[in-house]
Amino acid sequence: MTTGVWLIGARGNVATTAMIGARAIAREATVTDGMVTERAPLTDLDLPAVGSLVFGGHDIQAGSVVETAERLHERNGVPDRDTLDAVRDDLATIDDRIVTGTARNCGRTVAELTDDAAFDDETLSLREIVERIRADYAAFQENEDLDRVVVVNVASAEPMPADPDQYDSVGAIEAGLDADDPLPASALYAYAAIDDGHPFVNFTPNAANALGGIRELADRENVPHMGRDGKTGETLLKSALAPMFAGRNLRVLSWEGHNILGNRDGEVLEDDANKAGKLQSKGGVLDEILEYDTHNRVRIDYTPALGDWKTAWDDIRFQGFLGTQMKLQFTWEGSDSALAAPLVLDLVRLLAHADEQGEGGLQPHLASFFKDPLGVDEHDLSRQFDRLYEYADQHRNTSTANEETENTP
């Protein structure tokens, strides 16, 4: 089975880094550190090989994947020169499969960043945009002779609909499309993918498959999907550290987090409307784990000099025995795209596996990959990992049982 990967935001930093990594792995020019699917027990699953993945996508900016890769190398040193040179021709080939996408209802900031080369989709109805997206998915699958296409949204943050609950059914989504409601681009991409049977990953804080009507559609069509907002940095640490405080009955009095980042995502998040969904997904982890209200504030600021790097400073004040007040402070610094890209590849492989197994709808065992995992209230990272490992063990046992049955005379 040949798996295609259609990336929404294909010339962005995360998408480009994922493609560089996949092709470098295929050419044995790098290792698989950072990929969850490359460690036990996930290695026991029958997943598509990383090197076999075929890439294409949508973007609203001109330029090329090679140009993005060069900027990443020059500004951040990731990838290094040898790795980039090893995959340069592969990236150029992929770029021929990237077509112009839509920025409909993505907010003022994204609209301003859209290149003049992007088509003026304000002249099109939502139905026309959806049909264009469908045609792009179908052409990719046909032209590359693919058995399956997994669609991954790694585009910039967009404002949430004013009333997301109004789109809580397939009928409401359909009516919104017919009425040209302000449905954001992510929802159009998700609707087109799932209605045509393509597994869908929402790696962003955007609406997409978080809308109830899209989830209902996925259940109806038995299409696997999951989201939202990849968990790669500060929130990853929160979901690991907060259970420690809860388990030791140390009361968290306050948790202040200040994030700075460069790159296009940081620029887009300067807009409060685009930032709102991101803050919601980052800030909601503590409430469920601690099971009580505490002062919990997150800031995100754009710092152009950082390029693709991001830094988080966290200050945690907590209370222990005899009312003793103490503190924990940490700094997290990482390459935004190098943290996110391997998870994108993991999710593609795991969604392809679910699709092969006929496991449609939400995939709760993938909760550890997301800040705000759809359909999952558990935010304790170790328990989320347990759920993923149990899934792998279950499928390994099923596979072993089937092999034994087939080999029984």
C-alpha positions as CSV (number, residue, x, y, z in Angstrom):
1,M,0.0,0.0,0.0
2,T,1.5,3.4,-1.1
3,T,0.7,6.3,1.2
4,G,0.6,9.9,0.1
5,V,0.9,12.8,2.5
6,W,-1.0,16.0,1.5
7,L,0.2,18.9,3.7
8,I,-1.8,22.1,4.2
9,G,0.9,24.7,4.5
10,A,3.3,22.6,2.4
11,R,6.0,25.3,2.0
12,G,5.9,26.2,5.7
13,N,8.7,25.4,8.2
14,V,7.1,22.3,9.8
15,A,6.0,20.8,6.5
16,T,9.4,21.4,4.9
17,T,11.2,19.9,7.9
18,A,9.0,16.9,7.8
19,M,9.7,16.3,4.1
20,I,13.4,16.9,4.6
21,G,13.4,14.3,7.4
22,A,11.5,11.7,5.5
23,R,13.6,11.9,2.4
24,A,16.8,12.0,4.5
25,I,15.7,8.9,6.3
26,A,15.0,7.3,3.0
27,R,18.5,8.2,1.8
28,E,20.1,7.1,5.1
29,A,21.3,10.7,5.6
30,T,19.9,11.0,9.1
31,V,18.6,9.0,12.0
32,T,15.0,8.6,13.3
33,D,15.5,10.3,16.7
34,G,12.3,12.2,17.7
35,M,10.0,9.7,16.0
36,V,7.7,7.9,18.4
37,T,6.9,5.2,15.8
38,E,10.6,4.3,15.7
39,R,10.7,2.9,19.2
40,A,9.0,-0.1,20.8
41,P,6.2,-1.1,21.0
42,L,5.2,1.0,18.0
43,T,7.8,-0.7,15.9
44,D,5.7,-3.8,16.1
45,L,2.9,-2.2,14.1
46,D,2.7,-2.7,10.3
47,L,3.2,0.9,9.4
48,P,4.2,2.5,6.0
49,A,7.9,3.0,5.8
50,V,8.9,6.6,6.3
51,G,11.0,6.5,3.1
52,S,8.0,5.3,1.1
53,L,5.8,8.4,1.8
54,V,4.9,10.5,-1.2
55,F,4.4,14.3,-0.5
56,G,2.3,17.0,-2.0
57,G,0.2,19.8,-0.7
58,H,-1.5,23.2,-0.6
59,D,0.1,26.6,0.2
60,I,-0.9,30.2,-0.1
61,Q,2.6,31.5,-0.7
62,A,4.8,31.4,-3.8
63,G,8.4,30.3,-3.6
64,S,9.5,26.7,-3.2
65,V,10.2,24.1,-0.6
66,V,13.9,24.3,-1.4
67,E,13.9,28.0,-0.7
68,T,12.2,27.4,2.7
69,A,14.8,24.7,3.4
70,E,17.6,27.1,2.6
71,R,16.2,29.8,4.9
72,L,15.9,27.2,7.7
73,H,19.5,26.2,7.2
74,E,20.8,29.8,7.0
75,R,18.9,31.2,9.9
76,N,18.7,28.1,12.2
77,G,21.3,25.6,11.1
78,V,18.5,23.0,10.9
79,P,18.9,21.1,8.6
80,D,22.6,21.0,8.2
81,R,24.2,21.5,4.8
82,D,25.0,17.9,4.1
83,T,21.4,16.8,4.9
84,L,19.9,19.5,2.8
85,D,22.2,18.7,-0.2
86,A,21.3,15.0,0.1
87,V,17.5,15.7,-0.4
88,R,17.6,18.9,-2.5
89,D,16.4,17.1,-5.7
90,D,13.7,15.3,-3.8
91,L,12.4,18.6,-2.5
92,A,12.3,20.1,-6.0
93,T,10.3,17.1,-7.2
94,I,7.8,17.5,-4.3
95,D,7.4,21.2,-5.1
96,D,5.9,20.3,-8.4
97,R,3.1,18.7,-6.5
98,I,2.3,21.8,-4.4
99,V,-0.7,23.8,-5.6
100,T,-2.3,27.1,-4.5
101,G,-4.6,26.7,-1.5
102,T,-7.2,28.9,0.2
103,A,-6.9,31.6,2.9
104,R,-10.7,32.1,3.2
105,N,-11.7,33.3,6.7
106,C,-8.2,32.9,8.1
107,G,-8.0,36.4,9.5
108,R,-6.4,39.7,8.5
109,T,-2.8,38.7,9.3
110,V,-2.8,35.5,7.2
111,A,-4.5,37.4,4.4
112,E,-1.7,40.0,4.5
113,L,0.9,37.3,4.3
114,T,-0.7,35.7,1.3
115,D,1.3,36.1,-1.9
116,D,-0.2,37.9,-4.9
117,A,0.3,34.6,-6.7
118,A,-2.4,33.0,-4.6
119,F,-5.8,32.9,-6.3
120,D,-8.4,35.4,-5.2
121,D,-10.8,33.0,-3.6
122,E,-13.1,35.8,-2.5
123,T,-14.6,35.4,-5.9
124,L,-15.5,31.8,-5.3
125,S,-18.3,30.3,-3.1
126,L,-17.4,27.9,-0.3
127,R,-18.8,25.1,-2.4
128,E,-16.5,26.0,-5.3
129,I,-13.5,26.1,-3.0
130,V,-14.3,22.7,-1.5
131,E,-14.7,21.2,-5.0
132,R,-11.3,22.7,-6.0
133,I,-9.7,21.2,-2.9
134,R,-11.4,17.8,-3.6
135,A,-10.0,17.9,-7.2
136,D,-6.5,18.6,-5.9
137,Y,-6.6,15.6,-3.5
138,A,-7.9,13.4,-6.2
139,A,-5.4,14.5,-8.8
140,F,-2.5,13.8,-6.3
141,Q,-3.8,10.3,-5.6
142,E,-4.3,9.5,-9.3
143,N,-1.1,11.1,-10.6
144,E,1.1,9.4,-8.0
145,D,-0.8,6.1,-8.1
146,L,-1.4,6.2,-4.4
147,D,-3.5,3.7,-2.4
148,R,-4.2,6.2,0.3
149,V,-3.8,9.9,1.0
150,V,-3.5,11.3,4.6
151,V,-4.2,15.0,4.8
152,V,-2.3,16.9,7.5
153,N,-3.1,20.5,8.4
154,V,0.1,22.3,9.4
155,A,-1.0,25.8,8.3
156,S,-0.9,29.0,10.4
157,A,-3.3,29.7,13.2
158,E,-6.7,31.2,12.2
159,P,-9.5,32.8,14.2
160,M,-12.1,30.3,15.5
161,P,-15.7,30.7,14.2
162,A,-17.7,33.1,16.4
163,D,-20.1,30.2,17.4
164,P,-18.4,26.9,16.7
165,D,-21.4,25.0,18.3
166,Q,-23.6,26.1,15.5
167,Y,-21.7,23.6,13.3
168,D,-22.4,20.6,15.5
169,S,-23.9,18.4,12.8
170,V,-23.2,17.5,9.2
171,G,-26.4,19.2,8.2
172,A,-25.2,22.4,9.8
173,I,-21.9,22.2,8.0
174,E,-23.7,21.6,4.7
175,A,-26.0,24.6,5.3
176,G,-23.0,26.7,6.2
177,L,-21.3,25.8,3.0
178,D,-24.4,26.6,1.0
179,A,-24.9,30.0,2.7
180,D,-21.2,31.0,2.4
181,D,-20.9,31.3,6.2
182,P,-17.6,32.4,7.6
183,L,-16.3,28.8,7.9
184,P,-12.5,29.0,8.1
185,A,-10.2,27.4,5.6
186,S,-9.2,24.6,8.0
187,A,-12.8,23.4,8.1
188,L,-13.0,23.4,4.2
189,Y,-9.9,21.3,4.0
190,A,-11.1,18.9,6.6
191,Y,-14.6,18.6,5.1
192,A,-13.2,17.9,1.6
193,A,-10.8,15.3,3.0
194,I,-13.1,13.4,5.2
195,D,-16.1,13.4,2.8
196,D,-13.8,11.8,0.2
197,G,-12.5,9.2,2.6
198,H,-9.0,10.7,3.3
199,P,-7.7,10.3,6.9
200,F,-7.1,13.8,8.4
201,V,-4.8,15.2,11.0
202,N,-5.2,18.7,12.5
203,F,-1.8,19.6,13.9
204,T,-2.9,23.2,14.5
205,P,-5.3,25.0,17.0
206,N,-7.7,25.7,14.1
207,A,-11.3,24.6,13.9
208,A,-11.1,21.9,11.2
209,N,-12.2,18.6,12.7
210,A,-12.9,20.1,16.1
211,L,-16.3,21.2,14.7
212,G,-19.0,18.7,15.7
213,G,-20.3,18.3,12.2
214,I,-16.9,17.3,10.8
215,R,-16.6,14.7,13.5
216,E,-20.1,13.4,12.7
217,L,-19.1,13.2,9.1
218,A,-16.0,11.2,9.9
219,D,-18.1,8.7,12.0
220,R,-20.6,8.4,9.1
221,E,-17.9,7.8,6.5
222,N,-15.7,5.7,8.9
223,V,-12.6,7.9,8.3
224,P,-9.9,8.1,10.9
225,H,-9.0,11.6,12.1
226,M,-7.4,13.3,15.1
227,G,-6.3,16.7,16.5
228,R,-5.8,19.3,17.6
229,D,-2.6,21.4,18.1
230,G,0.6,19.4,18.2
231,K,2.2,19.2,21.6
232,T,5.9,19.9,21.2
233,G,7.2,22.2,23.9
234,E,6.0,24.0,27.0
235,T,2.7,22.1,27.1
236,L,4.5,18.8,26.7
237,L,6.4,19.7,29.9
238,K,3.2,20.8,31.6
239,S,1.5,17.5,30.9
240,A,4.6,15.6,32.4
241,L,5.2,17.9,35.4
242,A,1.6,18.6,36.6
243,P,0.9,14.9,37.4
244,M,4.0,15.0,39.7
245,F,2.5,17.9,41.7
246,A,-0.9,16.2,41.8
247,G,0.5,12.8,42.8
248,R,2.5,14.3,45.6
249,N,-0.4,16.4,46.8
250,L,1.7,19.6,46.3
251,R,-0.8,22.4,45.7
252,V,0.1,24.5,42.7
253,L,-0.7,28.2,43.5
254,S,0.3,29.7,40.2
255,W,1.8,28.7,36.9
256,E,3.0,31.5,34.7
257,G,4.3,30.7,31.2
258,H,5.9,33.1,28.8
259,N,6.7,31.9,25.2
260,I,8.7,33.7,22.6
261,L,9.1,32.5,19.0
262,G,10.1,33.8,15.6
263,N,9.1,32.4,12.2
264,R,5.8,32.9,10.4
265,D,3.8,31.2,13.2
266,G,5.0,33.8,15.7
267,E,4.1,36.6,13.4
268,V,0.6,35.3,12.8
269,L,0.1,34.8,16.6
270,E,0.7,38.5,17.1
271,D,-2.9,38.9,16.0
272,D,-5.1,38.4,19.0
273,A,-7.9,36.8,17.0
274,N,-5.4,34.2,15.6
275,K,-3.8,33.7,19.0
276,A,-7.0,33.0,20.9
277,G,-7.3,29.3,19.9
278,K,-3.6,28.7,20.6
279,L,-3.9,30.1,24.1
280,Q,-6.9,28.0,24.8
281,S,-5.2,24.8,23.8
282,K,-2.1,25.6,25.8
283,G,-3.8,26.8,28.9
284,G,-6.4,24.0,29.3
285,V,-4.0,21.2,30.4
286,L,-3.6,22.1,34.1
287,D,-7.3,22.2,35.0
288,E,-7.9,18.5,34.2
289,I,-4.7,17.2,35.7
290,L,-4.8,19.2,39.0
291,E,-8.6,19.0,39.4
292,Y,-8.8,22.4,41.0
293,D,-8.6,26.0,39.8
294,T,-5.2,27.7,40.0
295,H,-3.7,30.9,38.6
296,N,-2.6,29.7,35.1
297,R,-1.5,32.2,32.5
298,V,0.2,31.8,29.2
299,R,1.8,34.5,27.0
300,I,3.0,34.2,23.5
301,D,5.2,36.9,21.9
302,Y,6.7,37.2,18.5
303,T,10.5,37.7,18.5
304,P,11.8,37.8,14.9
305,A,15.4,37.3,15.8
306,L,14.7,33.8,17.0
307,G,13.9,32.5,13.6
308,D,12.5,28.9,13.9
309,W,13.6,28.6,17.5
310,K,11.3,29.1,20.5
311,T,11.8,29.6,24.2
312,A,9.5,29.2,27.1
313,W,10.1,30.4,30.7
314,D,7.8,28.9,33.3
315,D,7.5,30.0,37.0
316,I,5.5,27.6,39.2
317,R,4.7,28.5,42.8
318,F,3.5,25.6,45.0
319,Q,2.6,24.7,48.5
320,G,3.7,21.7,50.5
321,F,3.6,20.4,54.1
322,L,3.1,22.9,56.9
323,G,2.0,25.4,54.3
324,T,5.6,25.8,53.0
325,Q,5.6,27.7,49.8
326,M,8.2,26.7,47.2
327,K,8.9,27.3,43.5
328,L,10.1,25.5,40.3
329,Q,11.4,27.5,37.3
330,F,12.5,26.1,34.0
331,T,13.5,27.2,30.5
332,W,12.7,25.2,27.4
333,E,14.4,26.1,24.2
334,G,14.0,24.1,21.0
335,S,13.7,24.2,17.2
336,D,10.0,24.6,16.6
337,S,10.0,22.6,13.4
338,A,12.5,19.9,14.5
339,L,10.2,19.2,17.4
340,A,7.0,19.1,15.3
341,A,8.1,17.4,12.1
342,P,8.8,13.9,13.4
343,L,5.4,13.9,15.1
344,V,3.7,14.8,11.8
345,L,5.4,11.7,10.2
346,D,4.3,9.6,13.2
347,L,0.7,10.7,12.9
348,V,0.7,10.0,9.1
349,R,1.9,6.5,9.7
350,L,-0.5,5.8,12.6
351,L,-3.5,7.3,10.7
352,A,-2.6,5.1,7.7
353,H,-2.5,2.1,10.0
354,A,-5.9,3.0,11.5
355,D,-7.4,3.4,8.0
356,E,-6.0,0.0,6.9
357,Q,-7.6,-1.6,10.0
358,G,-11.0,0.1,9.2
359,E,-10.8,2.1,12.4
360,G,-12.7,5.3,11.6
361,G,-13.6,8.3,13.7
362,L,-11.5,9.9,16.4
363,Q,-8.3,8.0,17.5
364,P,-8.0,8.6,21.3
365,H,-4.8,6.6,21.5
366,L,-3.1,9.5,19.7
367,A,-3.8,11.9,22.5
368,S,-0.2,12.3,23.5
369,F,0.6,14.1,20.3
370,F,-1.8,17.0,21.0
371,K,-2.4,19.9,23.4
372,D,-6.1,19.6,23.1
373,P,-6.8,16.0,22.0
374,L,-10.3,15.7,20.6
375,G,-12.5,13.4,22.5
376,V,-10.0,12.8,25.3
377,D,-10.1,14.5,28.7
378,E,-7.0,12.8,30.0
379,H,-4.0,15.1,29.9
380,D,-1.5,13.2,32.0
381,L,1.3,12.5,29.5
382,S,2.3,9.1,31.0
383,R,-1.3,7.9,30.9
384,Q,-1.6,9.2,27.3
385,F,1.5,7.2,26.4
386,D,0.1,4.1,28.1
387,R,-3.0,4.4,25.9
388,L,-0.8,4.5,22.8
389,Y,1.3,1.5,24.0
390,E,-1.8,-0.5,24.8
391,Y,-3.0,0.1,21.2
392,A,0.3,-1.2,19.9
393,D,0.2,-4.2,22.1
394,Q,-3.4,-5.0,21.2
395,H,-2.6,-4.9,17.5
396,R,0.5,-6.9,18.0
397,N,-1.4,-9.6,19.8
398,T,-4.1,-9.6,17.2
399,S,-1.5,-9.9,14.4
400,T,0.2,-12.8,16.2
401,A,-3.1,-14.6,16.8
402,N,-4.0,-14.2,13.1
403,E,-0.6,-15.6,12.0
404,E,-0.9,-18.6,14.3
405,T,-4.4,-19.3,12.9
406,E,-3.1,-19.1,9.4
407,N,-0.2,-21.4,10.1
408,T,-2.4,-24.0,11.9
409,P,-2.8,-27.1,9.6
